[in-house]
């Protein structure tokens, strides 16, 4: 497909910003296939590439009112794909490193006392989580138990990523305070 001109990009962006779903469909029809090919050439699977492209178009739709294009829609979308690929590779690299480190850890056997301490701490952690405000608790659980990242949580709950970051920071701060007190008490006894 031929790239659009700056005028076409501007007109398409204006339509998109007014909530015109046809503009999104046109944008997707024009760019999804070449963007997917671009991403697939840099990733280990076509599925990963498709997921990244879908995420970008969802993000474009959700942020349509605030998106500003400095060069062209094409340049904007390719830059977005590059950044998502870098994030994806970084995240998978970190995950692999942790898996390798865990695989090399010696097996640990706990004494009965240590096992009781661990169970008590786990119980207190769950209690402390339940004492968080409902929204903060939901964000914490999505992050720590369902392993969703900020963007995924924000999308799922209809919040900004910064709000999710702030709420998670609040949750961790409150839990740290409660667990520090608890661990001191358990250690003392």
N, C-alpha and C positions, 0 to 999 in steps of 0.2 A: 504494500500500500504506500501511496505517496504521503509524505509528511504534510501536515497542514501549514498554512501560512500563519504568521503572527496574528493577522486579522481574524482568521478562522478560529484560532485558539482563544482569542479575546472574546469573540462572540459566543463560542462554546462555553467558556468559563462564566460569562454573564448569565447565560441560560441555566447553567448548573447552579449558580449561586441563588437563583430565584426558585430553586427546587424542581426544575424541569427534569423529570426522570428520563425523558427521551435524550437529553443532552448526555446524561450518564451512560445510557445505552449506546449512543453514538461514540462516545469516548472509549467505552469498553470494546466495542466492535472494531474500532480503528487501532487501538493500542494493545489489547490483551494478548493477541497471538505473538507479535514481535517481542513484547516484554517477557512473555513466558519462555520463548526461545532464548532470549538473552539470559534470563535467570537460570534456566535449565543447563545452559552451557557452563555455568559456574557452580552448580550444586550437584549433589550426588543423585538426585532423583527428580523426575518430571513432576511428581506429586508435590514435593517440597516447593518447586518453582510455582506451580499452580496455586498453592496455598498462599505464598507470598503475594502473588499478583491479586488474588481475591482480597487479601487483607488491605492492600494498597487502595483498591477501588472502594472498599467499604470505608476506609479512612477518608478518602477524597469526598465521598458522599456525606459522611458525618461532619466533616470540617469544611464543607463547601462554602459556607458563609464567610469564613475567615482566610481561605486560601488566597495567596497572592502569587502570581506567576511573574517572574522577573524577565525570563527569556522567552521560553515557549512551553506549551503543555508537554511536548515530547521531552524536552530537557528536564522539566520538573519530574515527570513520571520515571524516566530512566535514572535520575538521581535518587528518587525514592526507592527504586528497586535495588540500586547499589547499596544504599544504607541498610535496607532490610536484609540483603544477602550477608553483609558484614556482620550484622547483629546475629543472624541465624548461625553463621559459621562460628562466631565467638561463643555463643551459647552452647552449641554442640561440642565445641572444643573443651570448654570448661566441664561440661557434663562427662565427657570421656575421661578427662584427667581425674575427676572425682571417682569415677567407676574403677579406674586403674588403681588409684590409691586405696580404695576400699578393698579391692581384691587382694592387695598385698598386706592388709592388716592381719596381725595374728588373731586367732580366735580368743575371745575374752570369756573367762568364767567368773561369775560373780559369787561372792559369799552370800549366805542367807541374809545377813545384815545389809549388805550392799543392794541386794535384790529388793528388800523391803523399803529401803531408802529410795530406790529408783521408782518403785511403784507409788510410794507416797508422793514423791515429787511429780510424777505423771498425773496423779489424781488432783493434786493442787494446781497444776498447770491447767488442766481441763476446767477446774472450778474457776480459776482466774479468767480464763477465756470466756466462760459463761457470764462473768460479771461485767464484761465490756459492754458498751452501748450496742444496740442491735446492728447498726450500720458498720461500726468499727469491727465488731465480731464477725460479721459476714465477709468483710474485706480480708480480715486476717485468715479466716478459714479458706477462702478462695486462694489466697496466696500460699499458705503453708501446707494445707491438706490436699488441695486440688492442683497445686503447683502452677497456677496461672500467673502470667507476668502483669505488669501495671496496665499495659495496653489492653490485654484481654479482660482484665477485671473492669477497667473503665468502660469498655464496650459492652460488657455483659450487664453492668449496673447503670449505664447511661450517665457516667460521671467523667470528669476530665482526669487525665493521668496524674496531674498535680494533686488533685483531691485525693486520689487513691494513695499516692505517695504520702501525703500528709496524714491520712487516716491510719495507714500502716505504721508510720513512725510513732503516732500516738499510741497505737496498740502495743507496739514493742516496748515503748517507754513505760507504759502502765504495767505490763507483764514483768518487765525487768525489775521494777520496784517491788512488786508483790513477791516475785520469786527470790530476790535477794534477801528479803526479810525471812522468807520461808527456809531457804537453804541455811541461813545463819541459825535459825531455831532448830532445824533438824540436826545440824552439826553439833550444836551445843548439847542437845540431849543424847 
